[in-house]
Amino acid sequence: MKKNIINNKSVLITGGTGSFGQKFTEVILNKFKPRKVIIFSRDEFKQHEMQLKFKKFNKLRFFLGDVRDLNRLALAFEDVDIVVHAAALKQVPAAEYNPFEFIKTNVLGTQNVVDATFKSNVTRVLSLSTDKASSPVNLYGATKLTADKIVISANNFIPKKKFSVVRYGNVLGSRGSIIPKILGQINDKFITITDKKMTRFSITLDEGVDFVINCLDKMKGSEIFVPKISSYRVVDVVKAIAPNKKIKIIGIRPGEKMHEEMISKTESANTIEFKNYYVILPKISKFKKNFFFNSLEKRKGKKIKTHFSYNSLENTYLTINQIKDMAKKNI
């Protein structure tokens, strides 16, 4: 058993029946000793499937509810120590056509998570974000940026609890990602992609879960954690999975970027670099100064150069063979 903040704690995952929630649950039940793990989500069928999948674990609980419902969240948070907030609406085109539905879940839902924490025994809240929250150009990214601000600001008025954010890129092989989309067209005449020049950050589900677990242990409150990960060219994913298929370019969809970004030039002024990750500090926080100088004094981190941008274009790329290997492990 590894030593970790999760041991002997009650952990609740919002959106827990999703790809991340299921893998996170699997890992912490097998590698750590949580007192209890609670899956909070609104889909009873997915909860039923998950109950069957994890039936050998007696520490797992299921709680039907929606993050839009503050009273239900408050009830679920009773006797909970740690919350991992993964519930979100995520499809970029859907957000452009249904903006307020995304606002209700991603923004108001996140505010409900913070409010439900206030009178509970929860000591840590770690919220999952996305690269699309950095310099957003679409509604989904804007809602996640707003959610990030809500979580970070909670440290200013609930000082005895810790609120932080994890921001990372596309999860290779997860539901709705590029690999399932390509596999869904494998019997068609061609594979459709938006643009041959398009790039994206890439992280596997295992890497994402491990990073979140490490951040739960390290978090002081108020920071945004960003992992150092590789990029891929969208066209290379097609070449890796369906090398003999013709490619049809359909153009960028509403709200899409050609390249993603996880740290903007503006955010770089408040960013510290570590060996395997970055930490973006808030502009307004007592924590910022202490964290920054402690990190430098202990030589664990360094301030990055001004106007630095961490984006998927100016980054190291996965080779086609690496994508093949990752796809085999994550399909």
LUMLUMTI-602402 format. One record per residue (C-alpha): residue in three letters; chain; z, y, x. Coordinates in pm, 1 decimal, decimal comma, padded with zeros to 6 digits. Layout:
+-----+-------+----------+----------+----------+
! res ! chain !        w !        v !        u !
+-----+-------+----------+----------+----------+
! ALA !     A !        Z !        Y !        X !
...
+-----+-------+----------+----------+----------+
# end
This chain:
+-----+-------+----------+----------+----------+
! res ! chain !        w !        v !        u !
+-----+-------+----------+----------+----------+
! MET !     A !  00000,0 !  00000,0 !  00000,0 !
! LYS !     A ! -00102,4 !  00337,8 !  00140,3 !
! LYS !     A !  00141,1 !  00627,0 !  00137,2 !
! ASN !     A !  00016,2 !  00890,8 ! -00105,4 !
! ILE !     A !  00137,3 !  01143,0 ! -00362,0 !
! ILE !     A !  00006,6 !  00906,1 ! -00634,4 !
! ASN !     A !  00265,4 !  00637,4 ! -00563,0 !
! ASN !     A !  00540,3 !  00618,7 ! -00828,8 !
! LYS !     A !  00374,1 !  00898,0 ! -01027,8 !
! SER !     A !  00226,5 !  00907,0 ! -01375,9 !
! VAL !     A ! -00140,5 !  01012,6 ! -01350,3 !
! LEU !     A ! -00360,3 !  01136,1 ! -01637,3 !
! ILE !     A ! -00739,1 !  01168,3 ! -01612,3 !
! THR !     A ! -00922,1 !  01383,9 ! -01866,1 !
! GLY !     A ! -01269,3 !  01247,3 ! -01931,0 !
! GLY !     A ! -01133,8 !  00925,5 ! -01785,9 !
! THR !     A ! -01400,9 !  00695,0 ! -01930,3 !
! GLY !     A ! -01679,5 !  00862,5 ! -01730,6 !
! SER !     A ! -01826,0 !  00731,4 ! -01403,4 !
! PHE !     A ! -01572,6 !  00917,2 ! -01190,3 !
! GLY !     A ! -01276,0 !  00833,7 ! -01411,8 !
! GLN !     A ! -01347,7 !  00460,7 ! -01408,3 !
! LYS !     A ! -01393,6 !  00442,6 ! -01031,5 !
! PHE !     A ! -01088,1 !  00664,7 ! -00970,1 !
! THR !     A ! -00880,9 !  00439,5 ! -01197,2 !
! GLU !     A ! -01002,8 !  00127,0 ! -01019,4 !
! VAL !     A ! -00916,9 !  00266,4 ! -00676,0 !
! ILE !     A ! -00569,4 !  00398,9 ! -00751,6 !
! LEU !     A ! -00468,3 !  00083,1 ! -00938,9 !
! ASN !     A ! -00583,3 ! -00138,7 ! -00651,8 !
! LYS !     A ! -00479,5 !  00071,8 ! -00350,7 !
! PHE !     A ! -00171,6 !  00259,4 ! -00469,2 !
! LYS !     A !  00132,4 !  00211,5 ! -00688,5 !
! PRO !     A !  00115,5 !  00466,5 ! -00972,2 !
! ARG !     A !  00389,8 !  00439,6 ! -01231,1 !
! LYS !     A !  00132,2 !  00479,7 ! -01507,5 !
! VAL !     A ! -00234,8 !  00577,3 ! -01544,1 !
! ILE !     A ! -00344,6 !  00747,5 ! -01866,3 !
! ILE !     A ! -00708,8 !  00771,9 ! -01972,4 !
! PHE !     A ! -00761,1 !  01076,6 ! -02193,6 !
! SER !     A ! -01103,8 !  01090,7 ! -02360,1 !
! ARG !     A ! -01268,9 !  01127,0 ! -02699,1 !
! ASP !     A ! -01488,5 !  00813,0 ! -02707,6 !
! GLU !     A ! -01309,8 !  00515,8 ! -02861,4 !
! PHE !     A ! -01588,0 !  00269,4 ! -02775,6 !
! LYS !     A ! -01586,0 !  00361,3 ! -02405,9 !
! GLN !     A ! -01208,8 !  00329,8 ! -02408,6 !
! HIS !     A ! -01241,8 ! -00016,0 ! -02564,1 !
! GLU !     A ! -01490,5 ! -00120,4 ! -02292,9 !
! MET !     A ! -01260,8 !  00016,2 ! -02024,9 !
! GLN !     A ! -00962,4 ! -00171,1 ! -02170,1 !
! LEU !     A ! -01155,7 ! -00495,8 ! -02135,1 !
! LYS !     A ! -01268,5 ! -00407,4 ! -01783,5 !
! PHE !     A ! -00913,3 ! -00335,4 ! -01664,0 !
! LYS !     A ! -00724,8 ! -00581,9 ! -01885,4 !
! LYS !     A ! -00530,2 ! -00731,8 ! -01593,0 !
! PHE !     A ! -00351,4 ! -00400,3 ! -01525,4 !
! ASN !     A ! -00037,6 ! -00335,2 ! -01731,4 !
! LYS !     A !  00008,0 !  00024,2 ! -01609,2 !
! LEU !     A ! -00300,8 !  00155,7 ! -01786,2 !
! ARG !     A ! -00271,5 !  00356,9 ! -02109,5 !
! PHE !     A ! -00541,3 !  00503,4 ! -02335,0 !
! PHE !     A ! -00508,5 !  00828,2 ! -02527,3 !
! LEU !     A ! -00781,1 !  00939,1 ! -02768,4 !
! GLY !     A ! -00827,4 !  01314,1 ! -02772,3 !
! ASP !     A ! -01046,7 !  01610,7 ! -02684,1 !
! VAL !     A ! -00967,8 !  01882,3 ! -02429,0 !
! ARG !     A ! -01064,7 !  02128,7 ! -02702,5 !
! ASP !     A ! -00742,1 !  02028,9 ! -02882,5 !
! LEU !     A ! -00442,5 !  02194,2 ! -02713,7 !
! ASN !     A ! -00180,6 !  02017,5 ! -02926,1 !
! ARG !     A ! -00324,0 !  01677,0 ! -02844,9 !
! LEU !     A ! -00334,3 !  01760,7 ! -02474,6 !
! ALA !     A !  00025,9 !  01880,9 ! -02479,7 !
! LEU !     A !  00132,2 !  01551,2 ! -02636,8 !
! ALA !     A ! -00066,3 !  01351,2 ! -02379,6 !
! PHE !     A !  00091,8 !  01545,2 ! -02090,7 !
! GLU !     A !  00445,9 !  01431,9 ! -02176,3 !
! ASP !     A !  00597,0 !  01233,7 ! -01886,9 !
! VAL !     A !  00289,1 !  01302,3 ! -01669,9 !
! ASP !     A !  00317,6 !  01414,6 ! -01305,2 !
! ILE !     A ! -00044,8 !  01455,9 ! -01195,5 !
! VAL !     A ! -00355,2 !  01558,1 ! -01391,9 !
! VAL !     A ! -00710,3 !  01507,0 ! -01267,5 !
! HIS !     A ! -00930,2 !  01717,3 ! -01492,3 !
! ALA !     A ! -01273,9 !  01552,5 ! -01504,4 !
! ALA !     A ! -01372,0 !  01616,1 ! -01867,7 !
! ALA !     A ! -01685,3 !  01830,1 ! -01897,3 !
! LEU !     A ! -02026,0 !  01865,1 ! -02057,5 !
! LYS !     A ! -02273,5 !  01849,6 ! -01768,7 !
! GLN !     A ! -02641,2 !  01833,8 ! -01864,2 !
! VAL !     A ! -02811,0 !  02156,7 ! -01749,5 !
! PRO !     A ! -03096,0 !  02168,8 ! -02008,1 !
! ALA !     A ! -02855,2 !  02083,2 ! -02292,0 !
! ALA !     A ! -02632,5 !  02371,7 ! -02186,6 !
! GLU !     A ! -02920,8 !  02617,1 ! -02209,0 !
! TYR !     A ! -02982,8 !  02518,4 ! -02572,3 !
! ASN !     A ! -02620,0 !  02463,4 ! -02676,9 !
! PRO !     A ! -02427,7 !  02727,0 ! -02479,6 !
! PHE !     A ! -02115,3 !  02761,1 ! -02690,3 !
! GLU !     A ! -02058,3 !  02385,5 ! -02705,4 !
! PHE !     A ! -02036,6 !  02391,8 ! -02325,3 !
! ILE !     A ! -01807,5 !  02694,8 ! -02337,7 !
! LYS !     A ! -01575,4 !  02516,7 ! -02582,8 !
! THR !     A ! -01537,3 !  02211,9 ! -02358,1 !
! ASN !     A ! -01575,8 !  02344,7 ! -02003,5 !
! VAL !     A ! -01406,9 !  02684,1 ! -02039,7 !
! LEU !     A ! -01172,1 !  02669,3 ! -02339,6 !
! GLY !     A ! -01096,3 !  02304,5 ! -02264,6 !
! THR !     A ! -00991,2 !  02392,1 ! -01910,5 !
! GLN !     A ! -00772,3 !  02675,7 ! -02039,4 !
! ASN !     A ! -00610,8 !  02419,9 ! -02271,1 !
! VAL !     A ! -00539,4 !  02193,0 ! -01973,2 !
! VAL !     A ! -00362,2 !  02482,1 ! -01799,6 !
! ASP !     A ! -00170,7 !  02580,8 ! -02115,0 !
! ALA !     A ! -00065,2 !  02219,6 ! -02181,6 !
! THR !     A !  00069,5 !  02201,2 ! -01826,6 !
! PHE !     A !  00297,0 !  02500,8 ! -01875,3 !
! LYS !     A !  00573,5 !  02327,0 ! -02073,6 !
! SER !     A !  00520,3 !  01978,1 ! -01929,5 !
! ASN !     A !  00654,3 !  01797,9 ! -01621,7 !
! VAL !     A !  00310,6 !  01803,6 ! -01458,5 !
! THR !     A !  00336,9 !  01924,8 ! -01099,4 !
! ARG !     A ! -00027,7 !  01903,9 ! -00983,3 !
! VAL !     A ! -00359,1 !  01968,2 ! -01154,9 !
! LEU !     A ! -00680,0 !  01900,2 ! -00963,9 !
! SER !     A ! -00996,2 !  02006,2 ! -01146,5 !
! LEU !     A ! -01340,1 !  01862,2 ! -01067,5 !
! SER !     A ! -01616,4 !  02117,1 ! -01025,9 !
! THR !     A ! -01980,3 !  02117,3 ! -00916,1 !
! ASP !     A ! -02212,1 !  02279,1 ! -00663,0 !
! LYS !     A ! -02372,4 !  02454,4 ! -00960,3 !
! ALA !     A ! -02058,6 !  02670,8 ! -00990,2 !
! SER !     A ! -02151,7 !  02853,4 ! -00668,6 !
! SER !     A ! -02378,2 !  03151,3 ! -00745,6 !
! PRO !     A ! -02465,6 !  02999,2 ! -01085,6 !
! VAL !     A ! -02803,5 !  03058,7 ! -01246,3 !
! ASN !     A ! -02752,0 !  02832,5 ! -01546,7 !
! LEU !     A ! -02502,1 !  02817,1 ! -01831,8 !
! TYR !     A ! -02346,2 !  02493,3 ! -01710,0 !
! GLY !     A ! -02278,0 !  02642,2 ! -01366,2 !
! ALA !     A ! -02139,0 !  02959,4 ! -01522,4 !
! THR !     A ! -01894,6 !  02760,4 ! -01737,3 !
! LYS !     A ! -01776,4 !  02561,3 ! -01436,0 !
! LEU !     A ! -01732,4 !  02876,5 ! -01227,5 !
! THR !     A ! -01523,8 !  03021,8 ! -01510,3 !
! ALA !     A ! -01323,5 !  02698,6 ! -01531,0 !
! ASP !     A ! -01259,4 !  02714,2 ! -01154,7 !
! LYS !     A ! -01131,1 !  03071,1 ! -01187,1 !
! ILE !     A ! -00899,9 !  02967,5 ! -01471,7 !
! VAL !     A ! -00752,1 !  02682,0 ! -01267,9 !
! ILE !     A ! -00702,1 !  02886,5 ! -00951,0 !
! SER !     A ! -00549,9 !  03182,7 ! -01139,7 !
! ALA !     A ! -00293,3 !  02950,2 ! -01299,6 !
! ASN !     A ! -00106,7 !  02949,1 ! -00966,9 !
! ASN !     A ! -00022,2 !  03316,6 ! -01017,7 !
! PHE !     A !  00164,5 !  03271,3 ! -01345,9 !
! ILE !     A !  00290,7 !  02911,2 ! -01313,3 !
! PRO !     A !  00420,2 !  02929,2 ! -00953,8 !
! LYS !     A !  00621,5 !  02605,6 ! -00951,6 !
! LYS !     A !  00314,0 !  02392,7 ! -01020,6 !
! LYS !     A !  00001,0 !  02344,8 ! -00809,8 !
! PHE !     A ! -00353,0 !  02400,1 ! -00939,0 !
! SER !     A ! -00658,7 !  02335,2 ! -00719,8 !
! VAL !     A ! -01029,7 !  02254,7 ! -00747,7 !
! VAL !     A ! -01266,4 !  02003,5 ! -00586,3 !
! ARG !     A ! -01631,9 !  02107,0 ! -00567,8 !
! TYR !     A ! -01902,0 !  01858,9 ! -00469,1 !
! GLY !     A ! -02266,5 !  01769,3 ! -00532,3 !
! ASN !     A ! -02458,9 !  01507,7 ! -00729,2 !
! VAL !     A ! -02301,2 !  01163,5 ! -00746,1 !
! LEU !     A ! -02571,0 !  00917,8 ! -00641,6 !
! GLY !     A ! -02617,1 !  00644,7 ! -00898,3 !
! SER !     A ! -02384,8 !  00789,2 ! -01163,0 !
! ARG !     A ! -02482,3 !  00814,7 ! -01529,8 !
! GLY !     A ! -02742,5 !  01090,3 ! -01572,4 !
! SER !     A ! -02820,4 !  01116,9 ! -01199,0 !
! ILE !     A ! -03164,2 !  01089,4 ! -01039,1 !
! ILE !     A ! -03155,1 !  00716,5 ! -00957,9 !
! PRO !     A ! -03109,0 !  00595,8 ! -01319,8 !
! LYS !     A ! -03380,7 !  00841,3 ! -01425,6 !
! ILE !     A ! -03625,6 !  00695,8 ! -01173,1 !
! LEU !     A ! -03535,6 !  00337,6 ! -01267,7 !
! GLY !     A ! -03593,7 !  00428,6 ! -01631,7 !
! GLN !     A ! -03955,6 !  00516,8 ! -01544,6 !
! ILE !     A ! -04019,1 !  00219,7 ! -01318,1 !
! ASN !     A ! -04265,6 !  00060,1 ! -01564,4 !
! ASP !     A ! -04447,5 !  00385,8 ! -01642,6 !
! LYS !     A ! -04772,3 !  00496,9 ! -01480,1 !
! PHE !     A ! -04591,5 !  00753,7 ! -01269,6 !
! ILE !     A ! -04249,5 !  00894,2 ! -01180,6 !
! THR !     A ! -04186,8 !  01252,0 ! -01289,5 !
! ILE !     A ! -04004,5 !  01500,0 ! -01064,5 !
! THR !     A ! -03969,2 !  01874,0 ! -01097,8 !
! ASP !     A ! -04082,7 !  01986,9 ! -00751,3 !
! LYS !     A ! -04155,0 !  01812,3 ! -00418,9 !
! LYS !     A ! -03960,7 !  02078,1 ! -00228,6 !
! MET !     A ! -03642,2 !  02039,5 ! -00434,4 !
! THR !     A ! -03325,1 !  01935,0 ! -00249,0 !
! ARG !     A ! -02979,2 !  01830,4 ! -00362,4 !
! PHE !     A ! -02641,5 !  01749,4 ! -00210,5 !
! SER !     A ! -02547,6 !  01383,8 ! -00227,1 !
! ILE !     A ! -02215,6 !  01203,6 ! -00250,6 !
! THR !     A ! -02143,4 !  00847,3 ! -00356,3 !
! LEU !     A ! -01889,2 !  00766,3 ! -00624,6 !
! ASP !     A ! -01662,4 !  00602,7 ! -00365,6 !
! GLU !     A ! -01681,8 !  00908,9 ! -00140,4 !
! GLY !     A ! -01607,0 !  01141,4 ! -00431,2 !
! VAL !     A ! -01302,9 !  00939,8 ! -00540,2 !
! ASP !     A ! -01166,0 !  00914,7 ! -00185,2 !
! PHE !     A ! -01208,1 !  01289,1 ! -00138,6 !
! VAL !     A ! -01023,1 !  01366,7 ! -00462,3 !
! ILE !     A ! -00737,3 !  01134,8 ! -00364,8 !
! ASN !     A ! -00707,0 !  01303,9 ! -00024,2 !
! CYS !     A ! -00714,1 !  01647,7 ! -00185,4 !
! LEU !     A ! -00436,0 !  01550,0 ! -00427,9 !
! ASP !     A ! -00223,8 !  01472,7 ! -00123,6 !
! LYS !     A ! -00315,5 !  01789,2 !  00070,4 !
! MET !     A ! -00331,8 !  02050,9 ! -00202,8 !
! LYS !     A ! -00102,1 !  02352,3 ! -00181,9 !
! GLY !     A ! -00240,9 !  02519,6 ! -00493,6 !
! SER !     A ! -00508,4 !  02793,7 ! -00523,4 !
! GLU !     A ! -00773,8 !  02636,3 ! -00300,6 !
! ILE !     A ! -01122,6 !  02498,4 ! -00366,5 !
! PHE !     A ! -01196,3 !  02190,0 ! -00155,2 !
! VAL !     A ! -01558,5 !  02129,7 ! -00051,0 !
! PRO !     A ! -01657,5 !  01810,1 !  00136,1 !
! LYS !     A ! -01909,9 !  01805,1 !  00418,3 !
! ILE !     A ! -02187,0 !  01583,3 !  00281,9 !
! SER !     A ! -02558,8 !  01525,3 !  00337,5 !
! SER !     A ! -02856,2 !  01646,7 !  00136,9 !
! TYR !     A ! -03161,1 !  01461,4 !  00011,1 !
! ARG !     A ! -03511,9 !  01560,9 ! -00087,3 !
! VAL !     A ! -03583,4 !  01458,2 ! -00445,1 !
! VAL !     A ! -03923,7 !  01319,8 ! -00346,1 !
! ASP !     A ! -03756,0 !  01096,7 ! -00083,5 !
! VAL !     A ! -03544,1 !  00931,6 ! -00352,0 !
! VAL !     A ! -03862,7 !  00831,5 ! -00534,9 !
! LYS !     A ! -04013,0 !  00698,9 ! -00209,2 !
! ALA !     A ! -03696,8 !  00496,5 ! -00144,9 !
! ILE !     A ! -03668,4 !  00339,7 ! -00490,8 !
! ALA !     A ! -04028,6 !  00326,5 ! -00615,0 !
! PRO !     A ! -04247,5 !  00360,1 ! -00303,9 !
! ASN !     A ! -04567,5 !  00241,1 ! -00473,2 !
! LYS !     A ! -04543,1 !  00462,8 ! -00780,1 !
! LYS !     A ! -04746,6 !  00779,7 ! -00828,7 !
! ILE !     A ! -04552,3 !  01103,5 ! -00864,0 !
! LYS !     A ! -04618,6 !  01363,2 ! -01132,9 !
! ILE !     A ! -04481,4 !  01716,1 ! -01086,2 !
! ILE !     A ! -04353,5 !  01861,0 ! -01416,0 !
! GLY !     A ! -04196,4 !  02186,6 ! -01294,0 !
! ILE !     A ! -03837,6 !  02309,4 ! -01282,1 !
! ARG !     A ! -03643,6 !  02263,8 ! -01605,1 !
! PRO !     A ! -03456,5 !  02549,2 ! -01775,9 !
! GLY !     A ! -03157,1 !  02652,2 ! -01564,9 !
! GLU !     A ! -03244,4 !  02445,8 ! -01254,3 !
! LYS !     A ! -03230,3 !  02568,8 ! -00895,1 !
! MET !     A ! -03473,0 !  02461,2 ! -00625,7 !
! HIS !     A ! -03178,7 !  02411,1 ! -00386,8 !
! GLU !     A ! -02806,2 !  02383,2 ! -00456,4 !
! GLU !     A ! -02523,1 !  02568,8 ! -00289,2 !
! MET !     A ! -02155,7 !  02479,9 ! -00246,9 !
! ILE !     A ! -02033,9 !  02783,8 ! -00053,6 !
! SER !     A ! -02203,4 !  03118,7 ! -00105,9 !
! LYS !     A ! -02228,4 !  03395,3 !  00152,7 !
! THR !     A ! -01971,0 !  03593,5 ! -00044,3 !
! GLU !     A ! -01727,9 !  03300,5 ! -00055,7 !
! SER !     A ! -01765,8 !  03244,4 !  00319,2 !
! ALA !     A ! -01539,9 !  03544,3 !  00385,0 !
! ASN !     A ! -01250,2 !  03342,1 !  00239,5 !
! THR !     A ! -01341,7 !  02999,7 !  00376,5 !
! ILE !     A ! -01173,6 !  02784,9 !  00641,4 !
! GLU !     A ! -01358,8 !  02497,5 !  00805,7 !
! PHE !     A ! -01195,3 !  02163,6 !  00885,5 !
! LYS !     A ! -01343,8 !  01851,7 !  01044,5 !
! ASN !     A ! -01472,2 !  01689,4 !  00724,6 !
! TYR !     A ! -01439,0 !  01960,0 !  00461,6 !
! TYR !     A ! -01406,4 !  02330,7 !  00383,2 !
! VAL !     A ! -01138,9 !  02516,3 !  00191,5 !
! ILE !     A ! -01230,9 !  02826,8 ! -00009,1 !
! LEU !     A ! -00928,1 !  03051,2 ! -00059,6 !
! PRO !     A ! -00883,1 !  03289,7 ! -00352,7 !
! LYS !     A ! -00926,1 !  03661,3 ! -00296,6 !
! ILE !     A ! -00594,6 !  03736,0 ! -00465,8 !
! SER !     A ! -00304,5 !  03505,9 ! -00381,4 !
! LYS !     A !  00015,1 !  03502,3 ! -00177,9 !
! PHE !     A ! -00091,2 !  03152,0 ! -00076,3 !
! LYS !     A ! -00409,9 !  03275,3 !  00093,5 !
! LYS !     A ! -00246,6 !  03451,6 !  00386,6 !
! ASN !     A !  00007,3 !  03178,5 !  00456,6 !
! PHE !     A ! -00247,3 !  02897,1 !  00436,0 !
! PHE !     A ! -00497,0 !  03079,6 !  00654,9 !
! PHE !     A ! -00259,5 !  03162,1 !  00937,8 !
! ASN !     A ! -00077,9 !  02827,6 !  00926,9 !
! SER !     A ! -00410,8 !  02649,4 !  00953,9 !
! LEU !     A ! -00516,5 !  02854,5 !  01254,4 !
! GLU !     A ! -00181,2 !  02830,3 !  01428,3 !
! LYS !     A ! -00176,7 !  02452,4 !  01396,2 !
! ARG !     A ! -00542,4 !  02444,8 !  01508,5 !
! LYS !     A ! -00635,3 !  02237,2 !  01207,8 !
! GLY !     A ! -00893,9 !  02479,5 !  01079,9 !
! LYS !     A ! -01112,2 !  02770,9 !  01181,1 !
! LYS !     A ! -01258,0 !  03066,8 !  00999,6 !
! ILE !     A ! -01631,1 !  03028,9 !  00943,7 !
! LYS !     A ! -01879,8 !  03298,4 !  01036,8 !
! THR !     A ! -01950,6 !  03581,1 !  00795,6 !
! HIS !     A ! -02249,0 !  03536,6 !  00561,7 !
! PHE !     A ! -02241,3 !  03159,3 !  00607,7 !
! SER !     A ! -02403,2 !  02965,1 !  00323,9 !
! TYR !     A ! -02348,5 !  02594,2 !  00271,0 !
! ASN !     A ! -02659,8 !  02489,1 !  00081,5 !
! SER !     A ! -02868,3 !  02175,9 !  00034,3 !
! LEU !     A ! -03176,3 !  02320,5 !  00208,3 !
! GLU !     A ! -03015,6 !  02415,9 !  00540,5 !
! ASN !     A ! -02827,5 !  02091,4 !  00586,4 !
! THR !     A ! -02860,2 !  01741,9 !  00734,7 !
! TYR !     A ! -03077,7 !  01508,4 !  00525,5 !
! LEU !     A ! -03052,2 !  01144,4 !  00430,0 !
! THR !     A ! -03343,8 !  00934,5 !  00554,5 !
! ILE !     A ! -03543,5 !  00720,0 !  00313,0 !
! ASN !     A ! -03377,3 !  00407,3 !  00457,4 !
! GLN !     A ! -03031,2 !  00560,1 !  00410,4 !
! ILE !     A ! -03117,0 !  00641,3 !  00048,4 !
! LYS !     A ! -03234,2 !  00280,4 ! -00000,3 !
! ASP !     A ! -02904,4 !  00146,4 !  00134,8 !
! MET !     A ! -02696,9 !  00386,7 ! -00077,0 !
! ALA !     A ! -02899,4 !  00302,4 ! -00387,1 !
! LYS !     A ! -02841,3 ! -00073,5 ! -00339,9 !
! LYS !     A ! -02465,2 ! -00016,3 ! -00317,1 !
! ASN !     A ! -02441,4 !  00225,2 ! -00608,3 !
! ILE !     A ! -02676,9 !  00093,6 ! -00877,2 !
+-----+-------+----------+----------+----------+
# end
